[in-house]
Amino acid sequence: MKEDANQKLKLARDIETKSQLKSRDRLQAKHDHTSHRIDTITKLYKTSLQKHSDDARTVQSNLQARNKINLAEMQAKYESKIKDLIGILDDKAEEVFKLKHSAKEERESMMEEKLELKQSHWKEKLKLWNEKKELRTAVVAKTQEKRDAIVSLKRSHSEIVSELETERSISSETAKAATKAATAKDKLAKDRLAKLKLSTTTANELQDELRSECARCIELEEELSKAMKWRPRIIQKYWVPNSAGRCGAEAWEEWIVQIVLELLSHWTPPSCIPANILTIAESLNPNVDVVRELPGLSFVRECCSVLVVVTKTIAAYLLGRVTSYKQLFSDSTSRRQTAIQNVVLSLLSESGYEMVTLSSGIIARDKTSQSLVNAIRKSFSKGQNLLLGWRNKTADMFPNKPNLLDMIPQSTELTLAKLGKGGCVSTDNCNAARKFHTLLIGLIKETCVEQGYSPEEIKLFEGDC
């Protein structure tokens, strides 16, 4: 890993040196070209100045020779010619000044380019240094464990050596008193010497194993980084710290929420969703324990509210994309003395006519027709707020992808005024529904006028069912 890092650093330095040499040659070529232009203009200016000075002397000598013949006329003529020559010299001087000024600006731009190249060079150098530091830290951490094992072996080796030396001294002192004891001790010393040699050989073998293990660790890290891409997801909560970083709470990851919403959208009962997730996970990964924790029933029921918001947002998205609505149908009912209204719109898309339910449970303030119409107006306003929140969140999450923002319609695109382009409003024919029908037609026309429609442009049809 150190050799790879050194090769990367060397390659980056070579690339950086080549780029600096190219930039320096380019700047030097620009500077030489500008200096050559200035020298050429200066030589032309001096030659022209010398020529005009000679002409002025000739004119002056002619004036002195002919001062007796039409002196006043000749003097005025040559003075005008001298003024013209002076004007030409002034133009040449101004041209030389402009060339010097442009050369100065080019020099300043070249200095700015040189400074930018230096800054990019230091940034790349700092990046390579950080990568090298991380590689060095990983290698040192892995070799430290093997070094500790070698130190423990050396320590036991030194203890054996000291013990052997002690035994040898004891055996030499008692050899004269007891021959049998000396023989036994010599045998013990030989055995321990053999153990010493064996421990030395073992230490050398462990050092070789340490080197091979270090290389193996590097290979295993590379294989682990590749295998992590195919690691199955673990179903469990993760810790979300607060802004202060001192405490927080556990939460489910987004993909778990997506699975719950998908199952709810398929009419799966909330009490069956945790068991379905467990079955799917064990079927896909029979040999891996990926389920550490399952969502509770309370969390699944909370996701029902999230699904309602997502459904309303998708309905607002579909209604905001089209240019006109073909039909609006609304009906109401009551549950436990509470009025509930629905709004269903028909639109023409690429796949044909589609029915979109903006809201199937609008709860009005009371059962009066005016309250029901106001509730429908508020449902459209809530849909506009959902589209606006969606656009703002997309802009925050993907600031460099304006094409995603263009796919989401503006909040003003969700409006009742699109029914004024040949749409039809249908209700039933009871007295309350007729009044509601009349008030809703008035609201649609009022919205059309607010958005700049003239009375002649509004085409709205009425129907009963």
C-alpha positions in Angstrom: 0.0 0.0 0.0 2.9 2.4 0.7 4.4 1.7 -2.7 1.0 2.3 -4.4 0.7 5.6 -2.4 4.2 6.6 -3.4 3.6 5.8 -7.0 0.4 7.8 -6.9 2.2 10.7 -5.3 5.0 10.5 -7.8 2.6 10.3 -10.7 0.7 13.4 -9.4 3.9 15.3 -9.0 5.0 14.4 -12.6 1.6 15.5 -14.0 1.8 18.7 -11.9 5.3 19.4 -13.1 4.3 18.9 -16.7 1.3 21.2 -16.3 3.4 23.8 -14.7 6.1 23.7 -17.4 3.4 23.9 -20.1 1.8 26.9 -18.3 5.1 28.6 -17.9 6.0 28.1 -21.6 2.7 29.4 -22.6 3.1 32.5 -20.4 6.7 33.0 -21.6 5.5 32.8 -25.2 2.8 35.4 -24.6 5.3 37.6 -22.9 7.9 37.3 -25.7 5.2 38.0 -28.3 4.0 41.1 -26.5 7.6 42.4 -26.0 8.4 41.8 -29.7 5.3 43.9 -30.7 6.3 46.7 -28.3 9.9 46.7 -29.7 8.6 46.8 -33.3 6.2 49.7 -32.6 9.0 51.6 -30.8 11.4 51.2 -33.7 8.7 52.3 -36.2 7.9 55.3 -33.9 11.6 56.3 -33.7 12.1 55.9 -37.5 9.0 58.0 -38.2 10.2 60.6 -35.6 13.6 60.9 -37.2 12.1 61.2 -40.7 9.7 63.9 -39.7 12.5 65.7 -37.8 14.5 65.7 -41.0 11.5 67.0 -42.9 11.1 69.8 -40.4 14.8 70.8 -40.8 14.4 70.8 -44.6 11.3 72.9 -44.3 13.1 75.3 -42.0 16.1 75.7 -44.3 13.7 76.3 -47.2 11.9 78.9 -45.2 15.2 80.7 -44.5 16.2 80.6 -48.2 12.9 81.9 -49.4 12.1 84.3 -46.6 12.1 87.2 -49.1 9.6 85.6 -51.5 6.1 85.2 -50.1 7.4 84.8 -46.6 4.1 85.0 -44.9 2.4 82.4 -47.2 5.2 79.9 -47.1 5.5 80.2 -43.3 1.8 79.5 -42.8 2.0 76.6 -45.2 4.9 74.9 -43.5 3.5 75.6 -40.0 0.3 73.7 -41.0 2.5 70.9 -42.3 4.5 70.8 -39.0 1.2 70.7 -37.1 0.1 67.7 -39.2 3.4 66.0 -38.5 3.0 66.7 -34.8 -0.5 65.2 -34.8 0.8 62.1 -36.6 3.5 61.8 -33.9 0.8 62.2 -31.2 -1.3 59.4 -32.7 1.8 57.1 -32.8 2.6 57.9 -29.2 -1.0 57.1 -28.2 -0.8 53.8 -30.1 2.4 52.9 -28.3 0.7 53.8 -24.9 -2.3 51.5 -25.8 0.0 48.7 -26.7 1.9 49.1 -23.4 -1.4 49.1 -21.5 -2.6 46.0 -23.3 0.7 44.3 -22.5 0.3 45.2 -18.9 -3.2 43.7 -18.8 -1.9 40.5 -20.5 0.8 40.3 -17.9 -1.7 40.7 -15.1 -3.9 38.0 -16.6 -0.9 35.7 -16.9 0.0 36.3 -13.2 -3.6 35.5 -12.2 -3.5 32.2 -14.2 -0.2 31.4 -12.6 -1.7 32.0 -9.1 -4.7 29.8 -9.9 -2.3 27.0 -11.1 -0.4 27.3 -7.8 -3.6 27.0 -5.7 -4.8 23.9 -7.6 -1.3 22.4 -7.2 -1.4 22.9 -3.4 -4.9 21.5 -3.2 -3.9 18.3 -5.1 -0.8 18.0 -3.0 -2.8 18.3 0.2 -5.3 15.7 -1.0 -2.5 13.2 -1.9 -0.9 13.9 1.5 -4.1 13.1 3.3 -4.5 9.8 1.4 -1.0 8.8 2.2 -1.5 9.6 5.8 -4.6 7.4 6.0 -2.8 4.5 4.3 0.1 4.8 6.7 -2.2 4.9 9.7 -4.0 1.7 8.6 -0.7 -0.2 8.0 0.8 0.9 11.3 -2.4 -0.2 13.2 -2.3 -3.7 11.6 1.4 -4.3 12.1 1.3 -3.1 15.7 -0.7 -6.3 16.7 2.0 -8.6 15.2 4.8 -6.6 16.8 3.1 -7.1 20.2 3.1 -10.9 19.6 6.8 -10.7 18.7 7.6 -8.7 21.8 5.9 -11.3 24.0 7.9 -14.1 22.3 11.1 -12.2 22.8 10.2 -11.7 26.5 9.6 -15.5 27.0 12.9 -16.1 25.1 14.8 -13.8 27.4 13.3 -15.5 30.5 14.4 -18.9 29.2 17.9 -17.6 28.5 18.1 -16.2 32.1 16.8 -19.4 33.6 19.3 -21.4 31.5 22.2 -19.3 32.7 21.1 -19.7 36.3 20.9 -23.4 35.9 24.3 -23.6 34.3 25.9 -21.7 37.2 24.2 -24.0 39.7 25.3 -27.1 37.9 28.9 -25.9 37.7 29.1 -25.3 41.5 27.6 -28.7 42.5 29.3 -30.8 39.8 32.2 -31.8 42.2 29.9 -32.8 45.1 27.5 -35.0 43.2 28.3 -36.5 39.8 24.8 -37.9 39.3 23.2 -34.6 40.1 25.6 -32.8 37.7 24.7 -35.3 34.9 21.0 -34.7 35.5 21.5 -31.0 35.4 23.6 -31.1 32.3 20.8 -33.1 30.7 18.3 -30.5 31.9 20.5 -27.7 30.5 20.7 -29.5 27.1 17.0 -29.8 27.1 16.5 -26.2 27.8 19.1 -25.2 25.2 17.1 -27.2 22.7 14.0 -25.3 23.9 15.9 -22.1 23.4 16.9 -23.0 19.9 13.3 -24.1 19.2 11.9 -20.8 20.6 14.4 -18.8 18.4 13.3 -20.8 15.3 9.7 -20.3 16.3 10.3 -16.5 16.7 11.8 -16.3 13.2 8.9 -18.3 11.7 6.4 -16.0 13.5 8.1 -12.9 12.0 7.8 -14.5 8.5 4.1 -15.2 9.3 3.7 -11.6 10.5 4.9 -10.3 7.1 2.7 -12.7 5.2 -0.3 -11.9 7.5 0.2 -8.1 6.8 0.1 -8.7 3.1 -3.0 -11.0 3.6 -4.7 -8.3 5.7 -4.2 -5.8 2.8 -5.7 -8.3 0.4 -8.6 -9.0 2.8 -9.4 -5.3 3.1 -9.6 -4.9 -0.6 -11.9 -8.0 -0.8 -14.0 -6.7 2.1 -14.5 -3.3 0.3 -15.7 -5.2 -2.8 -17.9 -7.6 -0.8 -19.6 -4.7 1.2 -21.3 -3.6 -2.0 -23.2 -6.9 -2.0 -23.9 -6.9 1.7 -27.7 -7.3 2.4 -29.5 -4.6 4.3 -30.2 -5.1 8.0 -33.7 -4.3 9.1 -33.3 -2.4 12.3 -33.5 1.2 13.6 -30.6 3.6 13.5 -29.6 6.4 15.9 -30.4 10.0 14.8 -28.6 12.6 16.9 -30.1 16.0 17.5 -28.5 19.3 16.3 -26.5 19.6 19.6 -25.1 16.1 19.2 -25.7 15.2 22.9 -28.8 13.1 22.5 -31.2 11.9 19.9 -33.7 9.2 19.0 -34.0 5.9 17.1 -35.7 6.0 13.7 -36.4 3.7 10.7 -34.5 4.1 7.5 -36.3 5.5 4.4 -36.3 2.2 2.6 -38.3 0.6 5.4 -40.9 3.4 5.2 -41.1 2.9 1.4 -41.8 -0.8 1.9 -44.5 -0.1 4.5 -46.1 2.5 2.1 -45.9 0.1 -0.8 -47.7 -2.6 1.2 -50.3 -0.2 2.4 -51.0 1.0 -1.1 -51.6 -2.7 -2.1 -54.4 -2.9 0.5 -52.4 -4.9 3.0 -53.9 -4.7 6.5 -51.5 -2.8 8.9 -51.4 -5.8 11.4 -50.1 -8.1 8.6 -47.3 -5.8 7.4 -44.6 -6.7 10.0 -45.2 -10.5 9.3 -45.0 -9.9 5.5 -41.7 -8.0 5.9 -40.3 -10.9 7.9 -41.4 -13.5 5.4 -40.0 -11.5 2.4 -36.6 -10.9 4.2 -36.2 -14.6 5.2 -37.2 -15.8 1.7 -34.7 -13.5 -0.1 -31.9 -14.2 2.4 -32.4 -17.6 4.0 -28.8 -18.0 5.2 -28.4 -14.5 6.6 -30.0 -13.0 9.7 -31.1 -9.6 8.3 -34.0 -9.0 10.6 -32.9 -7.5 13.9 -36.1 -5.6 14.6 -39.5 -5.2 12.9 -41.7 -2.1 12.6 -44.5 -2.0 15.2 -48.2 -1.7 14.6 -48.3 1.8 15.8 -45.5 2.8 13.3 -47.4 1.2 10.5 -50.6 3.0 11.4 -48.6 6.3 11.5 -47.4 5.5 8.0 -51.1 5.5 6.9 -51.1 9.3 7.4 -47.9 9.5 5.4 -49.5 7.5 2.6 -52.5 10.0 2.6 -50.1 12.9 2.1 -48.1 11.0 -0.7 -51.4 10.1 -2.4 -52.7 13.7 -2.3 -49.3 14.9 -3.6 -49.4 12.5 -6.5 -53.0 13.6 -7.3 -51.9 17.2 -7.3 -48.9 16.4 -9.5 -51.2 14.7 -12.1 -53.7 17.6 -12.1 -50.9 20.2 -12.3 -49.3 18.6 -15.4 -52.4 18.9 -17.7 -53.6 22.1 -19.4 -57.3 21.5 -18.8 -59.8 19.4 -16.8 -62.6 17.7 -18.7 -65.0 17.1 -15.8 -65.4 17.7 -12.1 -67.7 15.5 -10.0 -68.5 16.0 -6.4 -70.8 14.2 -3.9 -71.2 14.4 -0.2 -72.4 12.1 2.6 -72.5 12.2 6.4 -71.2 10.0 9.1 -72.2 10.7 12.7 -73.6 14.1 11.8 -70.4 15.1 10.1 -70.5 16.1 6.4 -67.9 14.4 4.1 -67.3 15.7 0.6 -65.2 14.2 -2.3 -63.7 15.8 -5.4 -63.1 13.6 -8.6 -61.7 15.2 -11.7 -61.5 13.7 -15.2 -58.5 14.6 -17.5 -57.2 13.6 -20.8 -53.6 12.2 -20.7 -51.4 10.4 -23.3 -53.0 7.0 -22.2 -56.6 8.3 -22.5 -59.1 9.6 -20.0 -58.2 9.2 -16.4 -60.1 9.8 -13.2 -58.1 11.5 -10.4 -59.5 11.9 -6.9 -58.0 15.0 -5.3 -59.5 14.2 -2.0 -62.0 11.5 -1.0 -62.7 12.8 2.5 -63.1 16.6 2.7 -64.6 17.4 6.1 -66.5 20.7 5.9 -67.4 23.0 8.8 -71.1 22.1 8.5 -73.5 20.7 5.9 -74.3 24.0 4.2 -73.5 24.4 0.5 -71.3 27.4 1.1 -69.2 25.4 3.6 -68.8 22.6 1.2 -67.6 24.9 -1.6 -65.1 26.6 0.8 -63.9 23.1 1.7 -63.2 22.3 -2.0 -61.3 25.6 -2.4 -59.2 24.7 0.7 -58.5 21.2 -0.8 -57.0 22.9 -3.9 -55.0 25.2 -1.7 -53.6 22.3 0.3 -52.7 20.6 -3.0 -50.8 23.7 -4.0 -48.9 23.7 -0.7 -47.9 20.1 -1.2 -46.5 20.9 -4.7 -44.7 23.9 -3.3 -43.2 21.9 -0.5 -42.1 19.1 -2.9 -40.3 21.7 -5.2 -38.5 23.3 -2.2 -37.4 19.9 -0.8 -36.2 18.8 -4.3 -34.2 22.1 -4.7 -32.5 21.6 -1.3 -31.6 17.9 -1.9 -30.5 18.3 -5.5 -29.3 21.9 -6.1 -27.3 20.9 -9.2 -30.1 19.1 -11.0 -32.6 21.7 -12.3 -34.1 19.1 -14.7 -35.7 17.3 -11.6 -37.3 20.6 -10.6 -38.7 21.2 -14.1 -40.6 17.8 -13.9 -42.6 19.1 -10.9 -45.4 21.5 -11.9 -45.7 24.9 -10.2 -48.2 25.3 -7.4 -50.2 27.7 -9.5 -50.8 25.0 -12.1 -53.3 23.3 -9.7 -56.3 25.6 -10.1 -60.1 25.4 -10.8 -59.6 27.8 -13.7 -58.6 24.8 -15.9 -62.3 23.8 -15.9 -63.0 27.1 -17.8 -61.5 25.6 -21.0 -64.5 23.5 -21.9 -64.9 21.5 -18.7 -68.1 20.1 -17.2 -69.3 20.2 -13.6 -71.6 17.3 -12.5 -73.6 16.8 -9.3 -76.8 15.1 -8.4 -80.2 16.9 -8.6 -81.4 17.3 -5.1 -82.0 20.8 -3.7 -78.8 21.0 -1.6 -76.7 19.7 -4.5 -78.2 22.2 -6.9 -77.3 25.1 -4.6 -73.9 23.6 -4.2 -73.7 23.2 -7.9 -74.5 26.9 -8.5 -72.0 28.1 -5.9 -69.3 25.9 -7.3 -69.9 27.3 -10.8 -69.6 30.8 -9.4 -66.3 29.9 -7.7 -64.8 28.5 -10.9 -65.8 31.6 -13.0 -64.4 33.8 -10.3 -61.1 31.9 -10.3 -61.0 32.2 -14.1 -61.4 36.0 -14.0 -58.7 36.3 -11.3 -56.3 34.5 -13.7 -57.0 36.8 -16.6 -59.8 35.0 -18.5 -62.3 37.3 -20.2 -66.0 36.3 -19.9 -66.1 35.3 -23.6 -63.1 32.9 -23.1 -64.8 31.0 -20.3 -66.5 27.8 -21.6 -68.1 25.8 -18.8 -70.7 23.1 -19.1 -73.1 21.8 -16.4 -74.5 18.3 -16.0 -76.8 16.4 -13.6 -76.6 12.7 -12.7 
